[in-house]
Amino acid sequence: MMPHVLARGQSIPATRRQFNRDRFGAASQTHRRRIAPSTAASITKGLSARTARLLLEGDVDGRYAGRNDSEEGYRLTMALAAGASQPGREWMPADFSRALLYSPTPGGEWARGLMRRKGPEYAEAKLAWMLTKARSFVRQQEPIACRQSAWEAVERVRAAVERELWRSRAGGEADLKNLAVRLELCERGGGLDHELSVRRQAELMGCALRTAVKSNRRLEEAGWLVLEKSGAGSEQGSRWRLAVPAKGESGGAGVTHPPAAGGAGGAGPRVAVVHTDTRALVRLAGHDAFHRYGHGTNGARLLTLLDEAEGKSAKELQEATGLHRTTVGRRLRTLVDDGLVEELEGLFYLVPSLAGPAGVMPDQEVLEEAAQARGTAGAGARRRERHVRERLNYRRWRAEKRARRLDVALRLVPVGAVDVRTGEITDPAWEGWDVSDPYRPVPRPAWAA
Protein backbone atom coordinates (compact mmCIF):
# COMPACT_ATOMS: atom_id res chain seq x y z
CA MET A 1 0.00 0.00 0.00
CA MET A 2 1.42 3.36 -1.02
CA PRO A 3 1.94 5.75 1.92
CA HIS A 4 0.13 9.07 1.94
CA VAL A 5 2.55 11.90 1.25
CA LEU A 6 2.44 15.66 1.08
CA ALA A 7 3.41 17.71 -1.96
CA ARG A 8 6.93 17.93 -0.59
CA GLY A 9 7.27 14.20 0.11
CA GLN A 10 6.54 14.26 3.84
CA SER A 11 4.36 11.48 5.23
CA ILE A 12 0.92 12.39 6.58
CA PRO A 13 -0.02 11.11 10.04
CA ALA A 14 -3.10 8.88 10.28
CA THR A 15 -5.06 11.40 12.33
CA ARG A 16 -4.42 14.10 9.76
CA ARG A 17 -5.48 11.79 6.91
CA GLN A 18 -8.75 11.21 8.71
CA PHE A 19 -9.17 14.97 9.22
CA ASN A 20 -8.61 15.53 5.50
CA ARG A 21 -11.19 12.89 4.59
CA ASP A 22 -13.75 14.34 7.00
CA ARG A 23 -13.18 17.87 5.78
CA PHE A 24 -12.83 17.43 2.02
CA GLY A 25 -14.25 13.99 1.32
CA ALA A 26 -12.96 11.39 -1.08
CA ALA A 27 -13.08 13.74 -4.07
CA SER A 28 -10.27 15.87 -2.72
CA GLN A 29 -8.04 12.80 -2.44
CA THR A 30 -8.73 12.07 -6.12
CA HIS A 31 -7.91 15.66 -7.00
CA ARG A 32 -4.62 15.42 -5.17
CA ARG A 33 -3.67 12.26 -7.03
CA ARG A 34 -4.53 13.75 -10.43
CA ILE A 35 -2.14 16.71 -10.00
CA ALA A 36 1.14 15.65 -11.56
CA PRO A 37 4.34 16.96 -9.95
CA SER A 38 5.15 18.99 -13.07
CA THR A 39 1.68 20.58 -13.02
CA ALA A 40 1.88 21.29 -9.29
CA ALA A 41 5.24 22.99 -9.79
CA SER A 42 3.89 25.17 -12.60
CA ILE A 43 0.71 26.32 -10.82
CA THR A 44 2.54 27.13 -7.57
CA LYS A 45 5.37 29.08 -9.18
CA GLY A 46 6.20 32.17 -7.14
CA LEU A 47 4.16 31.11 -4.09
CA SER A 48 5.63 30.59 -0.67
CA ALA A 49 5.72 27.05 0.71
CA ARG A 50 2.80 27.77 3.03
CA THR A 51 0.61 29.25 0.28
CA ALA A 52 1.50 26.43 -2.11
CA ARG A 53 0.48 23.89 0.53
CA LEU A 54 -2.78 25.77 1.02
CA LEU A 55 -3.48 25.60 -2.71
CA LEU A 56 -2.52 21.93 -3.17
CA GLU A 57 -4.03 20.54 0.04
CA GLY A 58 -6.69 23.01 1.12
CA ASP A 59 -7.28 24.31 4.64
CA VAL A 60 -6.26 21.12 6.43
CA ASP A 61 -5.43 23.05 9.63
CA GLY A 62 -8.79 24.83 9.83
CA ARG A 63 -7.21 28.31 9.90
CA TYR A 64 -9.93 29.81 7.70
CA ALA A 65 -12.99 28.21 9.28
CA GLY A 66 -16.23 30.14 8.97
CA ARG A 67 -19.93 29.86 9.70
CA ASN A 68 -20.57 27.84 6.54
CA ASP A 69 -18.79 26.38 3.52
CA SER A 70 -19.27 29.55 1.48
CA GLU A 71 -17.56 31.75 4.07
CA GLU A 72 -14.74 29.25 4.51
CA GLY A 73 -14.17 29.10 0.76
CA TYR A 74 -14.13 32.87 0.44
CA ARG A 75 -11.61 33.25 3.26
CA LEU A 76 -9.35 30.59 1.83
CA THR A 77 -9.50 32.15 -1.64
CA MET A 78 -8.65 35.60 -0.25
CA ALA A 79 -5.67 34.08 1.57
CA LEU A 80 -4.50 32.57 -1.72
CA ALA A 81 -5.01 35.93 -3.43
CA ALA A 82 -2.85 37.62 -0.79
CA GLY A 83 -0.17 34.96 -1.24
CA ALA A 84 -0.25 35.53 -5.01
CA SER A 85 0.15 39.32 -4.55
CA GLN A 86 3.49 39.48 -2.77
CA PRO A 87 5.91 42.16 -4.07
CA GLY A 88 8.03 40.90 -6.93
CA ARG A 89 5.97 37.70 -7.26
CA GLU A 90 2.56 39.04 -8.29
CA TRP A 91 0.34 36.75 -10.31
CA MET A 92 -1.72 37.85 -13.27
CA PRO A 93 -5.49 37.20 -13.17
CA ALA A 94 -5.06 34.50 -15.84
CA ASP A 95 -2.57 32.65 -13.61
CA PHE A 96 -4.94 32.88 -10.65
CA SER A 97 -7.88 31.59 -12.69
CA ARG A 98 -5.79 28.73 -14.08
CA ALA A 99 -4.71 27.58 -10.62
CA LEU A 100 -8.15 27.76 -9.03
CA LEU A 101 -10.66 27.25 -11.85
CA TYR A 102 -8.95 25.09 -14.45
CA SER A 103 -6.77 22.89 -12.20
CA PRO A 104 -8.15 20.23 -9.82
CA THR A 105 -6.67 21.89 -6.73
CA PRO A 106 -8.44 21.45 -3.37
CA GLY A 107 -7.82 25.14 -2.65
CA GLY A 108 -9.96 26.07 -5.66
CA GLU A 109 -13.06 24.03 -4.81
CA TRP A 110 -15.03 27.15 -3.82
CA ALA A 111 -14.05 28.96 -7.03
CA ARG A 112 -14.99 25.99 -9.19
CA GLY A 113 -18.33 25.72 -7.44
CA LEU A 114 -18.90 29.39 -8.22
CA MET A 115 -18.07 28.71 -11.87
CA ARG A 116 -20.57 25.83 -12.01
CA ARG A 117 -23.35 27.99 -10.58
CA LYS A 118 -22.76 31.30 -12.38
CA GLY A 119 -20.55 30.51 -15.33
CA PRO A 120 -16.85 30.94 -16.14
CA GLU A 121 -17.07 34.65 -17.02
CA TYR A 122 -18.52 35.56 -13.63
CA ALA A 123 -16.03 33.33 -11.78
CA GLU A 124 -13.03 34.79 -13.61
CA ALA A 125 -14.24 38.35 -12.95
CA LYS A 126 -14.78 37.51 -9.27
CA LEU A 127 -11.27 36.07 -8.91
CA ALA A 128 -9.76 39.06 -10.70
CA TRP A 129 -11.56 41.42 -8.31
CA MET A 130 -10.36 39.42 -5.28
CA LEU A 131 -6.81 39.47 -6.61
CA THR A 132 -6.97 43.25 -7.11
CA LYS A 133 -8.33 43.73 -3.59
CA ALA A 134 -5.60 41.55 -2.08
CA ARG A 135 -2.91 43.34 -4.08
CA SER A 136 -4.13 46.72 -2.84
CA PHE A 137 -4.05 45.47 0.76
CA VAL A 138 -0.56 44.00 0.41
CA ARG A 139 0.82 47.20 -1.09
CA GLN A 140 -0.38 49.17 1.93
CA GLN A 141 1.65 46.96 4.26
CA GLU A 142 5.36 47.16 4.82
CA PRO A 143 6.90 44.54 2.53
CA ILE A 144 8.03 41.42 4.43
CA ALA A 145 9.86 39.00 2.19
CA CYS A 146 10.89 36.44 4.79
CA ARG A 147 10.73 35.65 8.48
CA GLN A 148 13.94 37.59 9.09
CA SER A 149 12.41 40.79 7.71
CA ALA A 150 9.30 40.14 9.85
CA TRP A 151 11.47 39.94 12.94
CA GLU A 152 13.20 43.16 11.93
CA ALA A 153 9.83 44.89 11.69
CA VAL A 154 8.93 43.65 15.17
CA GLU A 155 12.31 44.79 16.50
CA ARG A 156 11.75 48.31 15.15
CA VAL A 157 8.54 48.54 17.13
CA ARG A 158 10.21 47.02 20.20
CA ALA A 159 13.04 49.57 20.06
CA ALA A 160 10.53 52.43 19.89
CA VAL A 161 8.57 51.01 22.84
CA GLU A 162 11.69 50.58 24.97
CA ARG A 163 12.82 54.17 24.25
CA GLU A 164 9.46 55.66 25.18
CA LEU A 165 8.87 57.29 28.58
CA TRP A 166 5.78 55.61 30.05
CA ARG A 167 4.36 57.75 32.85
CA SER A 168 2.40 55.96 35.57
CA ARG A 169 -0.21 58.67 36.09
CA ALA A 170 -1.35 58.50 32.46
CA GLY A 171 -1.75 54.71 32.49
CA GLY A 172 1.75 54.14 31.18
CA GLU A 173 2.26 51.01 33.29
CA ALA A 174 -0.66 49.19 31.67
CA ASP A 175 0.24 50.46 28.20
CA LEU A 176 3.82 49.23 28.54
CA LYS A 177 2.65 45.78 29.67
CA ASN A 178 0.13 45.73 26.84
CA LEU A 179 2.74 46.40 24.18
CA ALA A 180 5.25 43.99 25.77
CA VAL A 181 2.69 41.16 25.62
CA ARG A 182 1.80 41.96 22.02
CA LEU A 183 5.45 42.15 20.98
CA GLU A 184 5.96 38.65 22.38
CA LEU A 185 3.00 37.34 20.35
CA CYS A 186 4.18 39.10 17.20
CA GLU A 187 7.69 37.73 17.56
CA ARG A 188 6.30 34.19 17.81
CA GLY A 189 3.92 34.73 14.91
CA GLY A 190 6.48 36.38 12.65
CA GLY A 191 4.72 39.65 11.85
CA LEU A 192 3.08 42.75 13.26
CA ASP A 193 -0.44 41.37 12.72
CA HIS A 194 -1.85 39.32 15.57
CA GLU A 195 -5.14 38.11 16.98
CA LEU A 196 -5.89 38.59 20.65
CA SER A 197 -9.06 38.56 22.73
CA VAL A 198 -9.39 41.08 25.51
CA ARG A 199 -9.80 38.38 28.18
CA ARG A 200 -6.68 36.54 27.08
CA GLN A 201 -4.89 39.88 26.99
CA ALA A 202 -5.94 40.66 30.58
CA GLU A 203 -4.66 37.24 31.70
CA LEU A 204 -1.27 37.79 30.05
CA MET A 205 -0.99 41.33 31.42
CA GLY A 206 -2.13 40.33 34.91
CA CYS A 207 -4.73 43.10 35.10
CA ALA A 208 -8.48 43.63 35.11
CA LEU A 209 -10.55 43.39 31.94
CA ARG A 210 -11.48 47.07 32.07
CA THR A 211 -7.81 48.05 32.45
CA ALA A 212 -6.93 46.15 29.27
CA VAL A 213 -9.80 47.78 27.34
CA LYS A 214 -8.77 51.28 28.43
CA SER A 215 -5.16 50.56 27.54
CA ASN A 216 -6.17 49.42 24.04
CA ARG A 217 -8.13 52.62 23.56
CA ARG A 218 -5.21 54.82 24.64
CA LEU A 219 -2.70 52.98 22.47
CA GLU A 220 -5.04 53.10 19.48
CA GLU A 221 -5.48 56.85 19.87
CA ALA A 222 -1.71 57.32 20.25
CA GLY A 223 -0.98 55.32 17.08
CA TRP A 224 0.70 52.28 18.64
CA LEU A 225 -2.17 49.94 17.75
CA VAL A 226 -4.34 49.60 14.64
CA LEU A 227 -7.60 47.65 14.89
CA GLU A 228 -7.98 45.66 11.66
CA LYS A 229 -11.05 43.61 12.57
CA SER A 230 -13.13 43.70 15.73
CA GLY A 231 -14.02 40.42 17.40
CA ALA A 232 -17.13 41.86 19.09
CA GLY A 233 -20.18 39.67 18.64
CA SER A 234 -18.15 36.56 17.80
CA GLU A 235 -16.13 33.91 19.60
CA GLN A 236 -12.86 35.04 18.00
CA GLY A 237 -10.36 37.63 19.12
CA SER A 238 -9.86 40.98 17.44
CA ARG A 239 -7.25 41.42 14.73
CA TRP A 240 -4.63 44.04 15.64
CA ARG A 241 -1.50 45.42 14.04
CA LEU A 242 1.39 47.05 15.86
CA ALA A 243 2.68 50.36 14.53
CA VAL A 244 5.07 53.13 15.54
CA PRO A 245 3.53 56.59 15.87
CA ALA A 246 5.20 59.59 14.26
CA LYS A 247 6.71 60.73 17.55
CA GLY A 248 8.44 57.34 17.98
CA GLU A 249 10.15 57.34 14.57
CA SER A 250 13.05 59.58 15.64
CA GLY A 251 15.52 56.69 15.66
CA GLY A 252 17.82 58.61 17.96
CA ALA A 253 18.52 58.21 21.65
CA GLY A 254 14.81 58.27 22.37
CA VAL A 255 12.97 59.98 25.17
CA THR A 256 15.25 61.47 27.82
CA HIS A 257 14.86 63.16 31.16
CA PRO A 258 15.17 66.91 31.60
CA PRO A 259 18.81 67.96 32.00
CA ALA A 260 20.06 67.97 35.54
CA ALA A 261 21.55 71.09 37.03
CA GLY A 262 25.05 71.85 35.72
CA GLY A 263 27.90 70.80 37.96
CA ALA A 264 30.79 72.87 39.17
CA GLY A 265 33.56 73.87 36.80
CA GLY A 266 31.23 74.32 33.83
CA ALA A 267 30.44 70.62 33.44
CA GLY A 268 27.63 69.96 30.99
CA PRO A 269 24.24 68.63 32.05
CA ARG A 270 23.82 64.90 32.46
CA VAL A 271 21.07 63.40 30.29
CA ALA A 272 20.06 59.76 30.86
CA VAL A 273 18.36 57.57 28.30
CA VAL A 274 15.18 55.75 29.26
CA HIS A 275 15.25 52.01 28.55
CA THR A 276 12.92 49.09 29.34
CA ASP A 277 13.68 45.43 28.72
CA THR A 278 10.28 44.33 27.37
CA ARG A 279 11.35 40.69 26.96
CA ALA A 280 12.19 40.39 30.65
CA LEU A 281 9.16 42.46 31.63
CA VAL A 282 6.68 40.13 29.96
CA ARG A 283 8.10 37.21 31.96
CA LEU A 284 7.21 38.96 35.22
CA ALA A 285 4.25 41.26 34.58
CA GLY A 286 1.56 38.55 34.57
CA HIS A 287 2.60 37.00 37.90
CA ASP A 288 0.54 37.56 41.05
CA ALA A 289 3.55 39.09 42.80
CA PHE A 290 3.37 42.03 40.40
CA HIS A 291 -0.34 42.66 40.74
CA ARG A 292 -1.26 46.32 41.12
CA TYR A 293 -1.71 45.73 44.88
CA GLY A 294 1.61 43.92 45.04
CA HIS A 295 4.87 45.14 43.54
CA GLY A 296 3.14 46.38 40.39
CA THR A 297 4.56 46.89 36.95
CA ASN A 298 7.09 49.40 38.27
CA GLY A 299 8.51 46.75 40.59
CA ALA A 300 8.90 44.39 37.63
CA ARG A 301 10.63 47.12 35.61
CA LEU A 302 13.13 47.71 38.40
CA LEU A 303 13.89 43.98 38.60
CA THR A 304 14.63 43.85 34.85
CA LEU A 305 17.29 46.55 35.30
CA LEU A 306 19.13 44.90 38.19
CA ASP A 307 22.01 42.45 38.00
CA GLU A 308 23.44 39.90 40.42
CA ALA A 309 27.02 41.17 40.22
CA GLU A 310 26.73 44.85 39.24
CA GLY A 311 24.83 47.01 41.69
CA LYS A 312 22.88 50.14 40.80
CA SER A 313 21.89 53.08 42.92
CA ALA A 314 18.36 54.42 43.29
CA LYS A 315 19.35 57.48 41.25
CA GLU A 316 20.51 55.32 38.33
CA LEU A 317 17.31 53.29 38.43
CA GLN A 318 15.25 56.46 38.49
CA GLU A 319 17.03 57.79 35.42
CA ALA A 320 16.69 54.49 33.56
CA THR A 321 12.94 54.12 34.21
CA GLY A 322 11.73 57.73 34.21
CA LEU A 323 9.83 57.11 37.45
CA HIS A 324 9.63 59.57 40.33
CA ARG A 325 12.26 59.18 43.03
CA THR A 326 9.65 58.44 45.73
CA THR A 327 8.12 55.72 43.54
CA VAL A 328 11.52 54.13 42.98
CA GLY A 329 12.37 54.30 46.68
CA ARG A 330 9.05 52.81 47.76
CA ARG A 331 9.25 49.94 45.26
CA LEU A 332 12.86 49.15 46.14
CA ARG A 333 12.00 48.95 49.85
CA THR A 334 9.19 46.45 49.24
CA LEU A 335 11.37 44.40 46.89
CA VAL A 336 14.09 44.20 49.55
CA ASP A 337 11.55 43.28 52.25
CA ASP A 338 10.22 40.39 50.14
CA GLY A 339 13.68 39.04 49.33
CA LEU A 340 13.68 39.85 45.62
CA VAL A 341 16.43 42.49 45.84
CA GLU A 342 19.51 42.84 48.05
CA GLU A 343 20.89 46.20 49.22
CA LEU A 344 24.57 46.71 50.01
CA GLU A 345 26.14 50.11 50.72
CA GLY A 346 23.45 52.01 48.84
CA LEU A 347 23.54 49.76 45.79
CA PHE A 348 20.83 47.28 44.82
CA TYR A 349 21.49 43.80 43.46
CA LEU A 350 19.27 41.07 42.05
CA VAL A 351 19.05 38.02 44.33
CA PRO A 352 20.84 34.94 42.91
CA SER A 353 17.60 32.92 42.78
CA LEU A 354 16.17 35.33 40.17
CA ALA A 355 19.36 35.84 38.17
CA GLY A 356 19.63 34.09 34.82
CA PRO A 357 22.24 33.95 32.09
CA ALA A 358 20.51 36.77 30.21
CA GLY A 359 18.71 38.99 32.71
CA VAL A 360 16.09 38.18 35.29
CA MET A 361 14.60 34.67 35.25
CA PRO A 362 11.49 34.18 37.39
CA ASP A 363 11.70 31.62 40.17
CA GLN A 364 8.15 30.47 40.90
CA GLU A 365 8.79 29.62 44.56
CA VAL A 366 10.38 32.98 45.32
CA LEU A 367 7.66 34.91 43.48
CA GLU A 368 4.89 32.89 45.14
CA GLU A 369 6.30 33.78 48.55
CA ALA A 370 6.34 37.45 47.54
CA ALA A 371 2.73 37.20 46.35
CA GLN A 372 1.75 35.60 49.67
CA ALA A 373 3.47 38.41 51.54
CA ARG A 374 1.60 41.06 49.53
CA GLY A 375 -1.77 39.28 49.72
CA THR A 376 -2.11 38.91 45.95
CA ALA A 377 -1.60 35.14 45.67
CA GLY A 378 -4.29 33.46 43.59
CA ALA A 379 -5.44 36.63 41.82
CA GLY A 380 -4.47 35.30 38.40
CA ALA A 381 -6.17 31.93 38.97
CA ARG A 382 -9.38 33.64 40.09
CA ARG A 383 -9.26 35.87 37.02
CA ARG A 384 -8.84 32.89 34.68
CA GLU A 385 -11.70 31.02 36.36
CA ARG A 386 -13.93 34.07 36.03
CA HIS A 387 -13.06 34.39 32.35
CA VAL A 388 -13.87 30.70 31.77
CA ARG A 389 -17.32 31.24 33.30
CA GLU A 390 -17.85 34.37 31.20
CA ARG A 391 -16.88 32.54 28.00
CA LEU A 392 -19.25 29.67 28.79
CA ASN A 393 -22.08 32.08 29.60
CA TYR A 394 -21.44 33.97 26.38
CA ARG A 395 -21.53 30.80 24.29
CA ARG A 396 -24.75 29.74 26.03
CA TRP A 397 -26.27 33.16 25.37
CA ARG A 398 -25.34 32.96 21.67
CA ALA A 399 -26.90 29.50 21.38
CA GLU A 400 -30.11 30.70 23.06
CA LYS A 401 -30.17 33.77 20.84
CA ARG A 402 -29.90 31.61 17.72
CA ALA A 403 -32.73 29.42 19.00
CA ARG A 404 -34.92 32.46 19.69
CA ARG A 405 -34.16 33.83 16.24
CA LEU A 406 -35.54 30.65 14.67
CA ASP A 407 -38.83 31.08 16.58
CA VAL A 408 -39.14 34.82 16.06
CA ALA A 409 -41.53 34.43 13.11
CA LEU A 410 -45.12 35.12 14.19
CA ARG A 411 -47.65 32.46 13.26
CA LEU A 412 -50.70 34.26 11.87
CA VAL A 413 -52.93 31.27 11.15
CA PRO A 414 -53.79 29.68 14.50
CA VAL A 415 -53.43 25.99 15.10
CA GLY A 416 -56.71 24.21 14.32
CA ALA A 417 -57.86 26.58 11.60
CA VAL A 418 -57.03 23.92 9.01
CA ASP A 419 -57.94 20.24 9.15
CA VAL A 420 -54.61 18.44 9.14
CA ARG A 421 -56.12 15.33 7.51
CA THR A 422 -58.07 16.87 4.65
CA GLY A 423 -56.41 20.29 4.37
CA GLU A 424 -59.82 22.06 4.50
CA ILE A 425 -60.22 25.40 6.30
CA THR A 426 -62.39 24.90 9.36
CA ASP A 427 -62.27 28.50 10.62
CA PRO A 428 -64.72 30.71 8.68
CA ALA A 429 -62.52 33.76 9.33
CA TRP A 430 -59.90 32.36 6.94
CA GLU A 431 -62.22 31.56 4.06
CA GLY A 432 -60.76 32.87 0.80
CA TRP A 433 -57.18 32.80 2.06
CA ASP A 434 -54.24 30.66 1.01
CA VAL A 435 -53.00 29.32 4.36
CA SER A 436 -50.50 26.78 3.05
CA ASP A 437 -47.87 28.88 4.82
CA PRO A 438 -49.34 29.62 8.29
CA TYR A 439 -46.74 32.34 8.84
CA ARG A 440 -47.50 34.20 5.58
CA PRO A 441 -51.14 33.73 4.51
CA VAL A 442 -52.17 35.52 1.31
CA PRO A 443 -55.65 36.17 -0.17
CA ARG A 444 -56.69 33.85 -2.95
CA PRO A 445 -57.14 35.48 -6.37
CA ALA A 446 -60.65 36.07 -7.62
CA TRP A 447 -60.41 33.34 -10.26
CA ALA A 448 -59.53 30.76 -7.57
CA ALA A 449 -62.46 31.64 -5.30
PECORQUI-V852738 format. One record per backbone hydrogen bond with DSSP energy under -0.5 kcal/mol. NH is the residue of the N-H (numbers start at 0). CO is the residue of the C=O. If there is no record, write none. Layout:
nh=NH co=CO
nh=NH co=CO
//
This chain:
nh=5 co=9
nh=8 co=5
nh=11 co=3
nh=16 co=12
nh=17 co=13
nh=18 co=14
nh=19 co=15
nh=20 co=16
nh=21 co=17
nh=22 co=18
nh=23 co=19
nh=24 co=19
nh=24 co=20
nh=28 co=24
nh=29 co=25
nh=30 co=26
nh=31 co=27
nh=32 co=28
nh=33 co=29
nh=34 co=30
nh=35 co=33
nh=39 co=35
nh=40 co=36
nh=41 co=37
nh=42 co=38
nh=43 co=39
nh=44 co=41
nh=46 co=43
nh=51 co=47
nh=52 co=48
nh=53 co=49
nh=54 co=50
nh=55 co=51
nh=56 co=52
nh=57 co=52
nh=57 co=53
nh=59 co=57
nh=61 co=58
nh=64 co=61
nh=71 co=67
nh=72 co=68
nh=73 co=69
nh=74 co=70
nh=75 co=71
nh=76 co=72
nh=77 co=73
nh=78 co=74
nh=79 co=75
nh=80 co=76
nh=81 co=77
nh=82 co=78
nh=83 co=79
nh=84 co=81
nh=85 co=82
nh=88 co=85
nh=90 co=83
nh=95 co=91
nh=96 co=92
nh=97 co=93
nh=98 co=94
nh=99 co=95
nh=100 co=96
nh=101 co=96
nh=104 co=102
nh=106 co=54
nh=107 co=104
nh=108 co=105
nh=111 co=107
nh=112 co=108
nh=113 co=109
nh=114 co=110
nh=115 co=111
nh=116 co=112
nh=117 co=113
nh=118 co=114
nh=122 co=118
nh=123 co=119
nh=124 co=120
nh=125 co=121
nh=126 co=122
nh=127 co=123
nh=128 co=124
nh=129 co=125
nh=130 co=126
nh=131 co=127
nh=132 co=128
nh=133 co=129
nh=134 co=130
nh=135 co=131
nh=136 co=132
nh=137 co=133
nh=138 co=134
nh=139 co=135
nh=140 co=136
nh=140 co=137
nh=144 co=142
nh=149 co=145
nh=150 co=146
nh=151 co=147
nh=152 co=148
nh=153 co=149
nh=154 co=150
nh=155 co=151
nh=156 co=152
nh=157 co=153
nh=158 co=154
nh=159 co=155
nh=160 co=156
nh=161 co=157
nh=162 co=158
nh=163 co=159
nh=165 co=163
nh=166 co=164
nh=170 co=167
nh=171 co=166
nh=174 co=170
nh=175 co=171
nh=176 co=172
nh=177 co=173
nh=178 co=174
nh=179 co=175
nh=180 co=176
nh=181 co=177
nh=182 co=178
nh=183 co=179
nh=184 co=180
nh=185 co=181
nh=186 co=182
nh=187 co=183
nh=188 co=184
nh=189 co=185
nh=190 co=185
nh=193 co=239
nh=195 co=237
nh=200 co=196
nh=201 co=197
nh=202 co=198
nh=203 co=199
nh=204 co=200
nh=205 co=201
nh=206 co=201
nh=211 co=207
nh=212 co=208
nh=213 co=209
nh=214 co=210
nh=215 co=211
nh=216 co=212
nh=217 co=213
nh=218 co=214
nh=219 co=215
nh=220 co=216
nh=221 co=217
nh=222 co=218
nh=223 co=218
nh=224 co=218
nh=225 co=240
nh=227 co=225
nh=227 co=238
nh=228 co=238
nh=233 co=230
nh=237 co=195
nh=238 co=228
nh=239 co=193
nh=239 co=237
nh=240 co=225
nh=241 co=191
nh=242 co=223
nh=244 co=242
nh=247 co=244
nh=248 co=245
nh=254 co=162
nh=256 co=271
nh=259 co=269
nh=262 co=266
nh=265 co=262
nh=266 co=263
nh=270 co=268
nh=273 co=254
nh=274 co=319
nh=277 co=275
nh=280 co=276
nh=281 co=277
nh=282 co=278
nh=283 co=279
nh=283 co=280
nh=284 co=280
nh=286 co=283
nh=289 co=286
nh=290 co=287
nh=293 co=290
nh=294 co=288
nh=295 co=290
nh=298 co=294
nh=299 co=295
nh=300 co=296
nh=301 co=297
nh=302 co=298
nh=303 co=299
nh=304 co=300
nh=304 co=301
nh=305 co=301
nh=305 co=302
nh=306 co=309
nh=310 co=308
nh=311 co=347
nh=316 co=312
nh=317 co=313
nh=318 co=314
nh=319 co=315
nh=320 co=316
nh=321 co=317
nh=327 co=323
nh=328 co=324
nh=329 co=325
nh=330 co=326
nh=331 co=327
nh=332 co=328
nh=333 co=329
nh=334 co=330
nh=335 co=331
nh=336 co=332
nh=337 co=333
nh=338 co=335
nh=339 co=334
nh=340 co=334
nh=341 co=348
nh=343 co=346
nh=346 co=343
nh=347 co=311
nh=348 co=341
nh=349 co=306
nh=350 co=339
nh=353 co=350
nh=354 co=350
nh=354 co=351
nh=355 co=358
nh=358 co=355
nh=360 co=353
nh=363 co=361
nh=366 co=362
nh=367 co=363
nh=368 co=364
nh=369 co=365
nh=370 co=366
nh=371 co=367
nh=372 co=368
nh=373 co=369
nh=374 co=370
nh=374 co=371
nh=375 co=370
nh=376 co=370
nh=378 co=375
nh=381 co=377
nh=382 co=378
nh=383 co=379
nh=384 co=380
nh=385 co=381
nh=386 co=382
nh=387 co=383
nh=388 co=384
nh=389 co=385
nh=390 co=386
nh=391 co=387
nh=392 co=388
nh=393 co=389
nh=394 co=390
nh=395 co=391
nh=396 co=392
nh=397 co=393
nh=398 co=394
nh=399 co=395
nh=400 co=396
nh=401 co=397
nh=402 co=398
nh=403 co=399
nh=404 co=400
nh=405 co=401
nh=406 co=402
nh=407 co=404
nh=411 co=409
nh=411 co=437
nh=412 co=437
nh=413 co=411
nh=416 co=413
nh=418 co=423
nh=419 co=417
nh=422 co=418
nh=425 co=416
nh=425 co=423
nh=426 co=416
nh=427 co=425
nh=429 co=426
nh=430 co=427
nh=432 co=429
nh=433 co=441
nh=434 co=432
nh=437 co=435
nh=439 co=436
nh=441 co=433
nh=443 co=431
nh=447 co=444
nh=448 co=445
//
